[in-house]
C-alpha cells in the first residue's frame, strides 16, 4: 500500500483502516516511511526537492526546527 486517501472518509472509517493495519506494524511486516524534517526557513528548498521527485522520505516542514 502506498497511501490511503482519507479525505472523503469519516473518523470511524479511518479508525477501521488504521486498526486493520495495526497488526502489520506491530509485527514489523509494515514500516512507516522515513521522514525528512525541514526547518521552516528551508521551505522553498524542501518544496524544490519534492518537485524534483525525491520520494526517499516523507518531507515535513517543522517550524520549531528553525
CHARMM internal coordinates of N, CA and C (Angstrom, degrees):
IC EDIT
DIST 1 N 1 CA 1.4391
DIST 1 CA 1 C 1.5228
ANGL 1 N 1 CA 1 C 107.82
DIST 1 C 2 N 1.2932
ANGL 1 CA 1 C 2 N 116.26
DIHE 1 N 1 CA 1 C 2 N 130.13
DIST 2 N 2 CA 1.4574
ANGL 1 C 2 N 2 CA 121.19
DIHE 1 CA 1 C 2 N 2 CA 179.71
DIST 2 CA 2 C 1.5205
ANGL 2 N 2 CA 2 C 110.50
DIHE 1 C 2 N 2 CA 2 C -92.62
DIST 2 C 3 N 1.2943
ANGL 2 CA 2 C 3 N 116.77
DIHE 2 N 2 CA 2 C 3 N -36.51
DIST 3 N 3 CA 1.4507
ANGL 2 C 3 N 3 CA 119.48
DIHE 2 CA 2 C 3 N 3 CA -178.83
DIST 3 CA 3 C 1.5060
ANGL 3 N 3 CA 3 C 110.95
DIHE 2 C 3 N 3 CA 3 C -171.84
DIST 3 C 4 N 1.3014
ANGL 3 CA 3 C 4 N 115.87
DIHE 3 N 3 CA 3 C 4 N 167.48
DIST 4 N 4 CA 1.4520
ANGL 3 C 4 N 4 CA 122.08
DIHE 3 CA 3 C 4 N 4 CA 178.47
DIST 4 CA 4 C 1.5184
ANGL 4 N 4 CA 4 C 107.16
DIHE 3 C 4 N 4 CA 4 C -129.95
DIST 4 C 5 N 1.3284
ANGL 4 CA 4 C 5 N 116.32
DIHE 4 N 4 CA 4 C 5 N 123.70
DIST 5 N 5 CA 1.4587
ANGL 4 C 5 N 5 CA 120.65
DIHE 4 CA 4 C 5 N 5 CA 177.42
DIST 5 CA 5 C 1.5233
ANGL 5 N 5 CA 5 C 107.93
DIHE 4 C 5 N 5 CA 5 C -85.24
DIST 5 C 6 N 1.3063
ANGL 5 CA 5 C 6 N 116.18
DIHE 5 N 5 CA 5 C 6 N 103.97
DIST 6 N 6 CA 1.4561
ANGL 5 C 6 N 6 CA 120.38
DIHE 5 CA 5 C 6 N 6 CA -176.30
DIST 6 CA 6 C 1.5299
ANGL 6 N 6 CA 6 C 113.24
DIHE 5 C 6 N 6 CA 6 C -98.97
DIST 6 C 7 N 1.3242
ANGL 6 CA 6 C 7 N 117.08
DIHE 6 N 6 CA 6 C 7 N 6.87
DIST 7 N 7 CA 1.4674
ANGL 6 C 7 N 7 CA 120.29
DIHE 6 CA 6 C 7 N 7 CA -174.44
DIST 7 CA 7 C 1.5299
ANGL 7 N 7 CA 7 C 112.63
DIHE 6 C 7 N 7 CA 7 C -59.63
DIST 7 C 8 N 1.3234
ANGL 7 CA 7 C 8 N 117.91
DIHE 7 N 7 CA 7 C 8 N -32.05
DIST 8 N 8 CA 1.4660
ANGL 7 C 8 N 8 CA 120.38
DIHE 7 CA 7 C 8 N 8 CA -176.45
DIST 8 CA 8 C 1.5181
ANGL 8 N 8 CA 8 C 112.42
DIHE 7 C 8 N 8 CA 8 C -104.10
DIST 8 C 9 N 1.3402
ANGL 8 CA 8 C 9 N 117.04
DIHE 8 N 8 CA 8 C 9 N 11.63
DIST 9 N 9 CA 1.4504
ANGL 8 C 9 N 9 CA 120.61
DIHE 8 CA 8 C 9 N 9 CA -178.39
DIST 9 CA 9 C 1.5225
ANGL 9 N 9 CA 9 C 111.32
DIHE 8 C 9 N 9 CA 9 C -102.51
DIST 9 C 10 N 1.3095
ANGL 9 CA 9 C 10 N 115.33
DIHE 9 N 9 CA 9 C 10 N 155.95
DIST 10 N 10 CA 1.4693
ANGL 9 C 10 N 10 CA 120.36
DIHE 9 CA 9 C 10 N 10 CA 175.50
DIST 10 CA 10 C 1.5251
ANGL 10 N 10 CA 10 C 109.08
DIHE 9 C 10 N 10 CA 10 C -83.43
DIST 10 C 11 N 1.3144
ANGL 10 CA 10 C 11 N 115.84
DIHE 10 N 10 CA 10 C 11 N 167.09
DIST 11 N 11 CA 1.4546
ANGL 10 C 11 N 11 CA 120.46
DIHE 10 CA 10 C 11 N 11 CA 176.35
DIST 11 CA 11 C 1.5226
ANGL 11 N 11 CA 11 C 111.83
DIHE 10 C 11 N 11 CA 11 C -58.65
DIST 11 C 12 N 1.3279
ANGL 11 CA 11 C 12 N 117.17
DIHE 11 N 11 CA 11 C 12 N -38.13
DIST 12 N 12 CA 1.4680
ANGL 11 C 12 N 12 CA 121.60
DIHE 11 CA 11 C 12 N 12 CA 178.92
DIST 12 CA 12 C 1.5282
ANGL 12 N 12 CA 12 C 110.31
DIHE 11 C 12 N 12 CA 12 C -64.79
DIST 12 C 13 N 1.3286
ANGL 12 CA 12 C 13 N 117.62
DIHE 12 N 12 CA 12 C 13 N -41.43
DIST 13 N 13 CA 1.4674
ANGL 12 C 13 N 13 CA 121.11
DIHE 12 CA 12 C 13 N 13 CA 179.10
DIST 13 CA 13 C 1.5270
ANGL 13 N 13 CA 13 C 111.30
DIHE 12 C 13 N 13 CA 13 C -66.51
DIST 13 C 14 N 1.3204
ANGL 13 CA 13 C 14 N 116.62
DIHE 13 N 13 CA 13 C 14 N -40.38
DIST 14 N 14 CA 1.4672
ANGL 13 C 14 N 14 CA 120.73
DIHE 13 CA 13 C 14 N 14 CA 178.22
DIST 14 CA 14 C 1.5246
ANGL 14 N 14 CA 14 C 109.82
DIHE 13 C 14 N 14 CA 14 C -64.39
DIST 14 C 15 N 1.3306
ANGL 14 CA 14 C 15 N 116.64
DIHE 14 N 14 CA 14 C 15 N -43.50
DIST 15 N 15 CA 1.4680
ANGL 14 C 15 N 15 CA 120.34
DIHE 14 CA 14 C 15 N 15 CA 178.72
DIST 15 CA 15 C 1.5176
ANGL 15 N 15 CA 15 C 111.06
DIHE 14 C 15 N 15 CA 15 C -60.36
DIST 15 C 16 N 1.3328
ANGL 15 CA 15 C 16 N 117.98
DIHE 15 N 15 CA 15 C 16 N -38.66
DIST 16 N 16 CA 1.4649
ANGL 15 C 16 N 16 CA 121.30
DIHE 15 CA 15 C 16 N 16 CA 179.28
DIST 16 CA 16 C 1.5279
ANGL 16 N 16 CA 16 C 110.67
DIHE 15 C 16 N 16 CA 16 C -64.06
DIST 16 C 17 N 1.3295
ANGL 16 CA 16 C 17 N 117.14
DIHE 16 N 16 CA 16 C 17 N -40.72
DIST 17 N 17 CA 1.4723
ANGL 16 C 17 N 17 CA 120.71
DIHE 16 CA 16 C 17 N 17 CA 177.81
DIST 17 CA 17 C 1.5237
ANGL 17 N 17 CA 17 C 110.15
DIHE 16 C 17 N 17 CA 17 C -63.64
DIST 17 C 18 N 1.3323
ANGL 17 CA 17 C 18 N 116.18
DIHE 17 N 17 CA 17 C 18 N -46.79
DIST 18 N 18 CA 1.4650
ANGL 17 C 18 N 18 CA 119.75
DIHE 17 CA 17 C 18 N 18 CA -179.72
DIST 18 CA 18 C 1.5270
ANGL 18 N 18 CA 18 C 111.48
DIHE 17 C 18 N 18 CA 18 C -62.85
DIST 18 C 19 N 1.3195
ANGL 18 CA 18 C 19 N 117.03
DIHE 18 N 18 CA 18 C 19 N -39.90
DIST 19 N 19 CA 1.4643
ANGL 18 C 19 N 19 CA 119.77
DIHE 18 CA 18 C 19 N 19 CA 178.10
DIST 19 CA 19 C 1.5216
ANGL 19 N 19 CA 19 C 111.52
DIHE 18 C 19 N 19 CA 19 C -66.16
DIST 19 C 20 N 1.3328
ANGL 19 CA 19 C 20 N 117.50
DIHE 19 N 19 CA 19 C 20 N -34.09
DIST 20 N 20 CA 1.4693
ANGL 19 C 20 N 20 CA 120.55
DIHE 19 CA 19 C 20 N 20 CA 177.42
DIST 20 CA 20 C 1.5290
ANGL 20 N 20 CA 20 C 110.81
DIHE 19 C 20 N 20 CA 20 C -69.03
DIST 20 C 21 N 1.3265
ANGL 20 CA 20 C 21 N 117.09
DIHE 20 N 20 CA 20 C 21 N -31.73
DIST 21 N 21 CA 1.4663
ANGL 20 C 21 N 21 CA 121.23
DIHE 20 CA 20 C 21 N 21 CA 179.97
DIST 21 CA 21 C 1.5326
ANGL 21 N 21 CA 21 C 112.99
DIHE 20 C 21 N 21 CA 21 C -82.41
DIST 21 C 22 N 1.3185
ANGL 21 CA 21 C 22 N 117.66
DIHE 21 N 21 CA 21 C 22 N -20.83
DIST 22 N 22 CA 1.4613
ANGL 21 C 22 N 22 CA 122.86
DIHE 21 CA 21 C 22 N 22 CA -175.11
DIST 22 CA 22 C 1.5318
ANGL 22 N 22 CA 22 C 113.99
DIHE 21 C 22 N 22 CA 22 C -50.09
DIST 22 C 23 N 1.3366
ANGL 22 CA 22 C 23 N 119.70
DIHE 22 N 22 CA 22 C 23 N -48.71
DIST 23 N 23 CA 1.4678
ANGL 22 C 23 N 23 CA 118.42
DIHE 22 CA 22 C 23 N 23 CA -178.56
DIST 23 CA 23 C 1.5334
ANGL 23 N 23 CA 23 C 112.94
DIHE 22 C 23 N 23 CA 23 C -58.59
DIST 23 C 24 N 1.3082
ANGL 23 CA 23 C 24 N 117.26
DIHE 23 N 23 CA 23 C 24 N -36.11
DIST 24 N 24 CA 1.4605
ANGL 23 C 24 N 24 CA 120.32
DIHE 23 CA 23 C 24 N 24 CA 178.55
DIST 24 CA 24 C 1.5170
ANGL 24 N 24 CA 24 C 112.23
DIHE 23 C 24 N 24 CA 24 C -64.37
DIST 24 C 25 N 1.3264
ANGL 24 CA 24 C 25 N 117.37
DIHE 24 N 24 CA 24 C 25 N -40.38
DIST 25 N 25 CA 1.4666
ANGL 24 C 25 N 25 CA 120.58
DIHE 24 CA 24 C 25 N 25 CA 177.64
DIST 25 CA 25 C 1.5241
ANGL 25 N 25 CA 25 C 110.96
DIHE 24 C 25 N 25 CA 25 C -71.55
DIST 25 C 26 N 1.3248
ANGL 25 CA 25 C 26 N 116.46
DIHE 25 N 25 CA 25 C 26 N -40.40
DIST 26 N 26 CA 1.4621
ANGL 25 C 26 N 26 CA 119.59
DIHE 25 CA 25 C 26 N 26 CA -179.70
DIST 26 CA 26 C 1.5217
ANGL 26 N 26 CA 26 C 112.27
DIHE 25 C 26 N 26 CA 26 C -65.17
DIST 26 C 27 N 1.3409
ANGL 26 CA 26 C 27 N 117.36
DIHE 26 N 26 CA 26 C 27 N -33.88
DIST 27 N 27 CA 1.4636
ANGL 26 C 27 N 27 CA 120.81
DIHE 26 CA 26 C 27 N 27 CA -179.77
DIST 27 CA 27 C 1.5212
ANGL 27 N 27 CA 27 C 112.72
DIHE 26 C 27 N 27 CA 27 C -83.70
DIST 27 C 28 N 1.3213
ANGL 27 CA 27 C 28 N 116.83
DIHE 27 N 27 CA 27 C 28 N -14.59
DIST 28 N 28 CA 1.4587
ANGL 27 C 28 N 28 CA 120.74
DIHE 27 CA 27 C 28 N 28 CA -177.37
DIST 28 CA 28 C 1.5186
ANGL 28 N 28 CA 28 C 113.32
DIHE 27 C 28 N 28 CA 28 C 90.65
DIST 28 C 29 N 1.3317
ANGL 28 CA 28 C 29 N 117.45
DIHE 28 N 28 CA 28 C 29 N -1.41
DIST 29 N 29 CA 1.4645
ANGL 28 C 29 N 29 CA 120.61
DIHE 28 CA 28 C 29 N 29 CA 177.85
DIST 29 CA 29 C 1.5342
ANGL 29 N 29 CA 29 C 110.84
DIHE 28 C 29 N 29 CA 29 C -67.72
DIST 29 C 30 N 1.3114
ANGL 29 CA 29 C 30 N 116.83
DIHE 29 N 29 CA 29 C 30 N -31.38
DIST 30 N 30 CA 1.4667
ANGL 29 C 30 N 30 CA 122.40
DIHE 29 CA 29 C 30 N 30 CA 174.80
DIST 30 CA 30 C 1.5213
ANGL 30 N 30 CA 30 C 108.11
DIHE 29 C 30 N 30 CA 30 C -112.90
DIST 30 C 31 N 1.3191
ANGL 30 CA 30 C 31 N 115.70
DIHE 30 N 30 CA 30 C 31 N 141.62
DIST 31 N 31 CA 1.4654
ANGL 30 C 31 N 31 CA 120.39
DIHE 30 CA 30 C 31 N 31 CA 177.45
DIST 31 CA 31 C 1.5188
ANGL 31 N 31 CA 31 C 109.07
DIHE 30 C 31 N 31 CA 31 C -131.09
DIST 31 C 32 N 1.3205
ANGL 31 CA 31 C 32 N 117.09
DIHE 31 N 31 CA 31 C 32 N 142.93
DIST 32 N 32 CA 1.4678
ANGL 31 C 32 N 32 CA 118.63
DIHE 31 CA 31 C 32 N 32 CA 176.41
DIST 32 CA 32 C 1.5248
ANGL 32 N 32 CA 32 C 110.12
DIHE 31 C 32 N 32 CA 32 C -67.07
DIST 32 C 33 N 1.2957
ANGL 32 CA 32 C 33 N 115.57
DIHE 32 N 32 CA 32 C 33 N 154.18
DIST 33 N 33 CA 1.4658
ANGL 32 C 33 N 33 CA 120.84
DIHE 32 CA 32 C 33 N 33 CA 177.72
DIST 33 CA 33 C 1.5178
ANGL 33 N 33 CA 33 C 109.79
DIHE 32 C 33 N 33 CA 33 C -64.16
DIST 33 C 34 N 1.3471
ANGL 33 CA 33 C 34 N 116.69
DIHE 33 N 33 CA 33 C 34 N 148.54
DIST 34 N 34 CA 1.4671
ANGL 33 C 34 N 34 CA 118.59
DIHE 33 CA 33 C 34 N 34 CA 172.72
DIST 34 CA 34 C 1.5278
ANGL 34 N 34 CA 34 C 110.00
DIHE 33 C 34 N 34 CA 34 C -62.73
DIST 34 C 35 N 1.3171
ANGL 34 CA 34 C 35 N 116.65
DIHE 34 N 34 CA 34 C 35 N 154.81
DIST 35 N 35 CA 1.4643
ANGL 34 C 35 N 35 CA 122.21
DIHE 34 CA 34 C 35 N 35 CA 179.52
DIST 35 CA 35 C 1.5193
ANGL 35 N 35 CA 35 C 110.50
DIHE 34 C 35 N 35 CA 35 C -114.87
DIST 35 C 36 N 1.3188
ANGL 35 CA 35 C 36 N 115.30
DIHE 35 N 35 CA 35 C 36 N 144.00
DIST 36 N 36 CA 1.4595
ANGL 35 C 36 N 36 CA 122.91
DIHE 35 CA 35 C 36 N 36 CA 170.63
DIST 36 CA 36 C 1.5151
ANGL 36 N 36 CA 36 C 105.41
DIHE 35 C 36 N 36 CA 36 C -122.43
DIST 36 C 37 N 1.3300
ANGL 36 CA 36 C 37 N 116.86
DIHE 36 N 36 CA 36 C 37 N 113.38
DIST 37 N 37 CA 1.4566
ANGL 36 C 37 N 37 CA 121.44
DIHE 36 CA 36 C 37 N 37 CA -179.33
DIST 37 CA 37 C 1.5127
ANGL 37 N 37 CA 37 C 109.80
DIHE 36 C 37 N 37 CA 37 C -96.95
DIST 37 C 38 N 1.3170
ANGL 37 CA 37 C 38 N 115.51
DIHE 37 N 37 CA 37 C 38 N 132.37
DIST 38 N 38 CA 1.4653
ANGL 37 C 38 N 38 CA 122.61
DIHE 37 CA 37 C 38 N 38 CA -179.64
DIST 38 CA 38 C 1.5260
ANGL 38 N 38 CA 38 C 109.37
DIHE 37 C 38 N 38 CA 38 C -116.46
DIST 38 C 39 N 1.3393
ANGL 38 CA 38 C 39 N 117.84
DIHE 38 N 38 CA 38 C 39 N 137.06
DIST 39 N 39 CA 1.4605
ANGL 38 C 39 N 39 CA 118.68
DIHE 38 CA 38 C 39 N 39 CA 170.91
DIST 39 CA 39 C 1.5266
ANGL 39 N 39 CA 39 C 109.42
DIHE 38 C 39 N 39 CA 39 C -67.78
DIST 39 C 40 N 1.2971
ANGL 39 CA 39 C 40 N 115.90
DIHE 39 N 39 CA 39 C 40 N 151.26
DIST 40 N 40 CA 1.4595
ANGL 39 C 40 N 40 CA 120.75
DIHE 39 CA 39 C 40 N 40 CA -177.09
DIST 40 CA 40 C 1.5248
ANGL 40 N 40 CA 40 C 111.85
DIHE 39 C 40 N 40 CA 40 C -56.51
DIST 40 C 41 N 1.3255
ANGL 40 CA 40 C 41 N 117.42
DIHE 40 N 40 CA 40 C 41 N -31.67
DIST 41 N 41 CA 1.4652
ANGL 40 C 41 N 41 CA 120.81
DIHE 40 CA 40 C 41 N 41 CA 178.93
DIST 41 CA 41 C 1.5306
ANGL 41 N 41 CA 41 C 112.42
DIHE 40 C 41 N 41 CA 41 C -63.39
DIST 41 C 42 N 1.3332
ANGL 41 CA 41 C 42 N 117.30
DIHE 41 N 41 CA 41 C 42 N -20.32
DIST 42 N 42 CA 1.4656
ANGL 41 C 42 N 42 CA 121.94
DIHE 41 CA 41 C 42 N 42 CA 179.66
DIST 42 CA 42 C 1.5287
ANGL 42 N 42 CA 42 C 112.39
DIHE 41 C 42 N 42 CA 42 C -102.37
DIST 42 C 43 N 1.3323
ANGL 42 CA 42 C 43 N 117.33
DIHE 42 N 42 CA 42 C 43 N 21.85
DIST 43 N 43 CA 1.4657
ANGL 42 C 43 N 43 CA 121.29
DIHE 42 CA 42 C 43 N 43 CA -176.92
DIST 43 CA 43 C 1.5220
ANGL 43 N 43 CA 43 C 112.27
DIHE 42 C 43 N 43 CA 43 C -56.67
DIST 43 C 44 N 1.3209
ANGL 43 CA 43 C 44 N 117.70
DIHE 43 N 43 CA 43 C 44 N -43.99
DIST 44 N 44 CA 1.4645
ANGL 43 C 44 N 44 CA 120.25
DIHE 43 CA 43 C 44 N 44 CA -179.01
DIST 44 CA 44 C 1.5275
ANGL 44 N 44 CA 44 C 109.83
DIHE 43 C 44 N 44 CA 44 C -62.06
DIST 44 C 45 N 1.3167
ANGL 44 CA 44 C 45 N 117.23
DIHE 44 N 44 CA 44 C 45 N -45.65
DIST 45 N 45 CA 1.4665
ANGL 44 C 45 N 45 CA 121.32
DIHE 44 CA 44 C 45 N 45 CA 178.96
DIST 45 CA 45 C 1.5336
ANGL 45 N 45 CA 45 C 110.60
DIHE 44 C 45 N 45 CA 45 C -61.49
DIST 45 C 46 N 1.3312
ANGL 45 CA 45 C 46 N 116.99
DIHE 45 N 45 CA 45 C 46 N -40.68
DIST 46 N 46 CA 1.4645
ANGL 45 C 46 N 46 CA 120.82
DIHE 45 CA 45 C 46 N 46 CA 178.96
DIST 46 CA 46 C 1.5184
ANGL 46 N 46 CA 46 C 110.59
DIHE 45 C 46 N 46 CA 46 C -62.11
DIST 46 C 47 N 1.3222
ANGL 46 CA 46 C 47 N 117.52
DIHE 46 N 46 CA 46 C 47 N -46.34
DIST 47 N 47 CA 1.4613
ANGL 46 C 47 N 47 CA 121.15
DIHE 46 CA 46 C 47 N 47 CA 179.59
DIST 47 CA 47 C 1.5258
ANGL 47 N 47 CA 47 C 110.82
DIHE 46 C 47 N 47 CA 47 C -64.87
DIST 47 C 48 N 1.3083
ANGL 47 CA 47 C 48 N 117.57
DIHE 47 N 47 CA 47 C 48 N -39.30
DIST 48 N 48 CA 1.4653
ANGL 47 C 48 N 48 CA 120.77
DIHE 47 CA 47 C 48 N 48 CA 177.91
DIST 48 CA 48 C 1.5271
ANGL 48 N 48 CA 48 C 110.63
DIHE 47 C 48 N 48 CA 48 C -63.64
DIST 48 C 49 N 1.3187
ANGL 48 CA 48 C 49 N 116.75
DIHE 48 N 48 CA 48 C 49 N -39.13
DIST 49 N 49 CA 1.4647
ANGL 48 C 49 N 49 CA 121.13
DIHE 48 CA 48 C 49 N 49 CA 179.23
DIST 49 CA 49 C 1.5250
ANGL 49 N 49 CA 49 C 110.66
DIHE 48 C 49 N 49 CA 49 C -63.14
DIST 49 C 50 N 1.3198
ANGL 49 CA 49 C 50 N 116.48
DIHE 49 N 49 CA 49 C 50 N -45.60
DIST 50 N 50 CA 1.4659
ANGL 49 C 50 N 50 CA 120.54
DIHE 49 CA 49 C 50 N 50 CA 178.70
DIST 50 CA 50 C 1.5309
ANGL 50 N 50 CA 50 C 110.25
DIHE 49 C 50 N 50 CA 50 C -65.65
DIST 50 C 51 N 1.3229
ANGL 50 CA 50 C 51 N 116.70
DIHE 50 N 50 CA 50 C 51 N -43.44
DIST 51 N 51 CA 1.4711
ANGL 50 C 51 N 51 CA 120.87
DIHE 50 CA 50 C 51 N 51 CA -179.87
DIST 51 CA 51 C 1.5231
ANGL 51 N 51 CA 51 C 111.70
DIHE 50 C 51 N 51 CA 51 C -62.46
DIST 51 C 52 N 1.3322
ANGL 51 CA 51 C 52 N 116.68
DIHE 51 N 51 CA 51 C 52 N -29.17
DIST 52 N 52 CA 1.4652
ANGL 51 C 52 N 52 CA 121.04
DIHE 51 CA 51 C 52 N 52 CA 178.83
DIST 52 CA 52 C 1.5296
ANGL 52 N 52 CA 52 C 111.65
DIHE 51 C 52 N 52 CA 52 C -77.68
DIST 52 C 53 N 1.3404
ANGL 52 CA 52 C 53 N 116.23
DIHE 52 N 52 CA 52 C 53 N -4.85
DIST 53 N 53 CA 1.4544
ANGL 52 C 53 N 53 CA 119.60
DIHE 52 CA 52 C 53 N 53 CA 174.70
DIST 53 CA 53 C 1.5119
ANGL 53 N 53 CA 53 C 115.86
DIHE 52 C 53 N 53 CA 53 C 102.50
DIST 53 C 54 N 1.3249
ANGL 53 CA 53 C 54 N 118.35
DIHE 53 N 53 CA 53 C 54 N 10.05
DIST 54 N 54 CA 1.4663
ANGL 53 C 54 N 54 CA 120.10
DIHE 53 CA 53 C 54 N 54 CA 179.75
DIST 54 CA 54 C 1.5288
ANGL 54 N 54 CA 54 C 109.65
DIHE 53 C 54 N 54 CA 54 C -70.35
DIST 54 C 55 N 1.3241
ANGL 54 CA 54 C 55 N 115.59
DIHE 54 N 54 CA 54 C 55 N 105.84
DIST 55 N 55 CA 1.4614
ANGL 54 C 55 N 55 CA 121.26
DIHE 54 CA 54 C 55 N 55 CA 178.69
DIST 55 CA 55 C 1.5238
ANGL 55 N 55 CA 55 C 110.42
DIHE 54 C 55 N 55 CA 55 C -112.97
DIST 55 C 56 N 1.3352
ANGL 55 CA 55 C 56 N 117.14
DIHE 55 N 55 CA 55 C 56 N 22.98
DIST 56 N 56 CA 1.4595
ANGL 55 C 56 N 56 CA 120.76
DIHE 55 CA 55 C 56 N 56 CA -177.60
DIST 56 CA 56 C 1.5266
ANGL 56 N 56 CA 56 C 112.54
DIHE 55 C 56 N 56 CA 56 C -72.43
DIST 56 C 57 N 1.3304
ANGL 56 CA 56 C 57 N 116.50
DIHE 56 N 56 CA 56 C 57 N -15.49
DIST 57 N 57 CA 1.4593
ANGL 56 C 57 N 57 CA 120.65
DIHE 56 CA 56 C 57 N 57 CA -178.30
DIST 57 CA 57 C 1.5209
ANGL 57 N 57 CA 57 C 108.70
DIHE 56 C 57 N 57 CA 57 C -159.76
DIST 57 C 58 N 1.3182
ANGL 57 CA 57 C 58 N 115.79
DIHE 57 N 57 CA 57 C 58 N 167.47
DIST 58 N 58 CA 1.4539
ANGL 57 C 58 N 58 CA 121.45
DIHE 57 CA 57 C 58 N 58 CA 169.74
DIST 58 CA 58 C 1.5209
ANGL 58 N 58 CA 58 C 106.38
DIHE 57 C 58 N 58 CA 58 C -82.23
DIST 58 C 59 N 1.3155
ANGL 58 CA 58 C 59 N 117.41
DIHE 58 N 58 CA 58 C 59 N 125.02
DIST 59 N 59 CA 1.4613
ANGL 58 C 59 N 59 CA 122.39
DIHE 58 CA 58 C 59 N 59 CA -177.29
DIST 59 CA 59 C 1.5214
ANGL 59 N 59 CA 59 C 108.98
DIHE 58 C 59 N 59 CA 59 C -94.28
DIST 59 C 60 N 1.3326
ANGL 59 CA 59 C 60 N 115.97
DIHE 59 N 59 CA 59 C 60 N 126.06
DIST 60 N 60 CA 1.4592
ANGL 59 C 60 N 60 CA 122.02
DIHE 59 CA 59 C 60 N 60 CA -174.68
DIST 60 CA 60 C 1.5225
ANGL 60 N 60 CA 60 C 109.75
DIHE 59 C 60 N 60 CA 60 C -126.49
DIST 60 C 61 N 1.3339
ANGL 60 CA 60 C 61 N 116.21
DIHE 60 N 60 CA 60 C 61 N 128.03
DIST 61 N 61 CA 1.4599
ANGL 60 C 61 N 61 CA 120.69
DIHE 60 CA 60 C 61 N 61 CA 172.71
DIST 61 CA 61 C 1.5279
ANGL 61 N 61 CA 61 C 107.98
DIHE 60 C 61 N 61 CA 61 C -85.41
DIST 61 C 62 N 1.3242
ANGL 61 CA 61 C 62 N 116.45
DIHE 61 N 61 CA 61 C 62 N 130.51
DIST 62 N 62 CA 1.4604
ANGL 61 C 62 N 62 CA 120.61
DIHE 61 CA 61 C 62 N 62 CA -175.58
DIST 62 CA 62 C 1.5238
ANGL 62 N 62 CA 62 C 109.25
DIHE 61 C 62 N 62 CA 62 C -131.30
DIST 62 C 63 N 1.3357
ANGL 62 CA 62 C 63 N 117.05
DIHE 62 N 62 CA 62 C 63 N 105.26
DIST 63 N 63 CA 1.4678
ANGL 62 C 63 N 63 CA 120.25
DIHE 62 CA 62 C 63 N 63 CA -176.06
DIST 63 CA 63 C 1.5137
ANGL 63 N 63 CA 63 C 114.95
DIHE 62 C 63 N 63 CA 63 C -56.79
DIST 63 C 64 N 1.3304
ANGL 63 CA 63 C 64 N 119.50
DIHE 63 N 63 CA 63 C 64 N -32.12
DIST 64 N 64 CA 1.4506
ANGL 63 C 64 N 64 CA 121.16
DIHE 63 CA 63 C 64 N 64 CA -178.45
DIST 64 CA 64 C 1.5097
ANGL 64 N 64 CA 64 C 112.78
DIHE 63 C 64 N 64 CA 64 C -72.47
DIST 64 C 65 N 1.3486
ANGL 64 CA 64 C 65 N 118.90
DIHE 64 N 64 CA 64 C 65 N -13.85
DIST 65 N 65 CA 1.4645
ANGL 64 C 65 N 65 CA 121.00
DIHE 64 CA 64 C 65 N 65 CA 178.37
DIST 65 CA 65 C 1.5178
ANGL 65 N 65 CA 65 C 111.66
DIHE 64 C 65 N 65 CA 65 C -81.76
DIST 65 C 66 N 1.3042
ANGL 65 CA 65 C 66 N 117.68
DIHE 65 N 65 CA 65 C 66 N -1.78
DIST 66 N 66 CA 1.4730
ANGL 65 C 66 N 66 CA 120.80
DIHE 65 CA 65 C 66 N 66 CA -176.89
DIST 66 CA 66 C 1.5082
ANGL 66 N 66 CA 66 C 111.34
DIHE 65 C 66 N 66 CA 66 C -71.44
END
COOR INIT
IC SEED 1 N 1 CA 1 C
IC BUILD
